[in-house]
Every structure is written in structure tokens, then in C-alpha cells.
Amino acid sequence: MFDYIQGILTYLSGGGIVIEQSGIGYRIICPNPFSYQPQINQETKVYLYQYVREDANILYGFQTREERELFVRLLSVSGIGPKNALAILAAGDPDEVIRAIETENVNYLTRFPGIGRKTAGQIVLDLKGKLQEFSVHPTAGEADDTKVRIEHALSEALDVLSMLGYSERELRKILPQLKKQDLSAENYVKEALKRLSKV
């Protein structure tokens, strides 16, 4: 099994990236290919996971070993395939995903494409207590408590906004700005409505 590849990043698109090594271009599917944009035409290291089936032999790529390990652990959950695991890693920070699993924050997990409440519950059941060692940027104490509180309030606010009819695409546009603030769920909703009215 491959551990990583190091070569020139020659191409990227929504479908993945191409790393050239020894005259061979390796097509690699990544959670967010555009995160590699600053490295285009430069030497780049990508950690690999080779997914082999009867009808497929696919390379998945990650920026860290920890991110790859989280992908592998997600694949071990019943009902989670590579597409679902990639969507979770593309749309959520690995530390936030781990924290959601540890705090049984099912609402956070159901925000990802293809993840319903049943599958989110299975993720928590299978992985809780098994992921702390793979946290990319571990936090602790008061800072950790604050982040959990913010995530919970944001999750509740997003549920309200979804019920009001806003699409996941619309909410993703304003989420980075909301994450920078420490508000109650009610005030997150108010702030989000202000920003959505300007989108």
C-alpha cells in the first residue's frame, strides 16, 4: 500500500489533482482539490489511500496522515462510502468532525451531503472515543469548551435556517463569517439572516 507521493502538482480540478513523478501523472481524488492551488507547478507531498474494488482502483489523497486516518476510520462505518467520507472531510475541519463525534453532535454530522440521522448516529456509535489521537490541532480546557459551545449554537442556528428554507449552498457561503463570532443560537440566526439578505 502507498504511504505518500511526492512530485510536481501539474493539474487540478473539481475532480482531483495530478501529481507527476518520474514521467508518470498520478490522478488523485482529494476532499478539496482547490486547497492545493498555491502549490500548482511545485513539488507537493500527498498522503495516499488506495481504494481497490473489483471494478475500480482509485487513489485518494490527503494533506496529512491524520486526515487520511480519519477518512479510513469513516470508511469503517456501515453506510459510509468514499464519496460520503470525502464530503465530510471537504466540508468540515477534521478537528470539528472529531469533536462532533466525541460530543455526539448528530446535528453537525447531518449537515454533510448524504449523511442522515441514522448514519450520523452510526458514526458516533462506531467512532466515539477512537479518534482523539488523530486530531490535527488538538485543543483543551477552556478554549475547547468555547469551541464546543460555539459549534452547538451554530448547529442549532443552521437547523432553524434550514427550516426557514435556506439551502445548504446558501448557508455555506456565510458559515466562515459566522464561525468567527461567539454568539447564542438566537443571535447566530439573526446575524445569518442579515448576511443572507446581502448574498
N, C-alpha and C positions, 0 to 999 in steps of 0.2 A: 504494500500500500504506500502511496506517495505521502510525504510529510509536507513538503513545500516545493514551489518552483521559483526560481529567481532568474529574471530575464527582462527584456525590453517590452514595455507595455506599448503595443503598436496600434491597438484599436479598442474602442469601447462603444457600446450602445446600450439601449434598454435591456437587451437580451444577455449581456455579459461583456467580458473583456477577452482580448487575445494577448498572450504573453509569448514572445518569440525567444526560443532558446535553441542554440546550435542549428539554426536554419529551419526549425520547425515551429509553427504557430499553434499554441495550445488554446483552444476555446474554453473559457471557464465561466460558469454561471455564478454570479455573486448576488448577495442580498440587495446591494445598492451600487451598481456599477459606476455611477457618476461620482461616487466618493473617491474614485481613483483618478478623476480628471486632472488634478495637479501633477500626476506622475506620468502623463502621456508622453511617449517617446523617451522615457527614462527607465533606468533599471529598477525593477519593482519586485518585492518578495510577496508571494501569495501563499497562504497555508491552504492545503488541499484536502478534499474529501472525495474519494472515488465511489460513485454510486453505480453498482452493476446489477442489471437485471437481464432477463433473457433477451429483451428487445432494446436494451439501452446500456451505454457505458459513458457516464457523464461525470465531468469534473466540476465540483463546486469549490468556490474559493472564498477565503476569509482573511481579514487583516490581522487577526491574532489567533493564537491557538485556543484561547478561551472562547472566542466567538465560535470557532469550529466545534469545540466540545459541546457548547450549548446547542448547536444545530444537531449534533449527533444524539444528544440526550432527548431533544424534542422528537426526533425520528423514532425513538424507542416507545413513544406514547401511542397507544391504539387510536387510530383515526387521524394521525398526523403523518402526512407525506412530505416529500422535499418541497413542494410548492407552498404548503402551509408554513413549514419551518422557515423558509426563506422570507415569506411575507412578515412573519413575526420579527425576524431579525432586521428586515428592511425598514419596518415602520416603528420599531421600538428600540430604545437603548438597551443593550444586553443587561446592564445593571438594573434597569427599571423592570425588565421582564422577570429577572430573578427575584427581585423584591416583591413583585406582584404575586409570584408563585408562593413565596415564603409567607406572605400576609394573607394568602387565599383571596386575593383581589380578583374575583372572577369577572367583574365588570370591565376591568382593564384588559384582560385577555380576550374578551369577546369583541373588542374593538378591531381586532385584526381580521382581515378577509378570510372567510371560510371557517372561522372559529365560533361555534355556537356555545351555549352554556354547558351542554353536556360534555363537549370536547374540552372546554376550559376547565371544567371540574375534574376531568380525567388527567389533564396536565398537572393540576395541583396534587391530585392523589398520587400520581406516579413519581413526581419530581420534588415535592416539598422536602426540604432537609438534605437534598443531594446536590445542591448547586452552589453553595456559598463559596466553595473553593475556586469556582470559575468566574467569580465576579471580577470584571476588568478593572474597575475603580472602586474598591471596597470603601465603604463609609461606616461610621459607627457613632454611637452616642447621640447627642442632641441633634447633630446635623442629619443623621439618619432618620430620626424621629420626625424632623421637619419635612424631609423629603417624602416620607410615607404619608404624612398628613396632607401635603400638597397634592400628591398623586390621588389620594382618596377623594379630596374635594373636587379635583379636576374630573375624575371619573364620574362622580355624581352629576357634575355640571354638563358633561358631554352626553350623559343619558337623557337629561332634560332637553338639551338642544336637539338630540336625535328625535325625540318625541314631538318636538315642535316642527319637524320636517326638514331639518338641515342635513345635507348629505355628508358622508364621510369625507369626500373630497373637499367640501367647503370647510369642514372643521379642521382638516389637516393644515390648511393654509394659515389659520390663526393660532394653531396649537403652540408653535415655538414662542410666540409673544406671550401667551398665557402662562407658559411654564416658567417664565422669568419672574412671575409675581407670586406672592404668598397671600392668597385670598380664601374666603369661605366659598363653599359651593355656590351660594346665592350670588355673591359678588363676581365669581367667575362667569356665571350666566350673564349677568348684566354687562360685564366687560366684553364678553364674547359677542353679545348682540350689538354692541356699539361697533365692534370691528367688522362684524359680518355685514352691517349696513353700508360699509365703505368698500367692501370687496366688489 
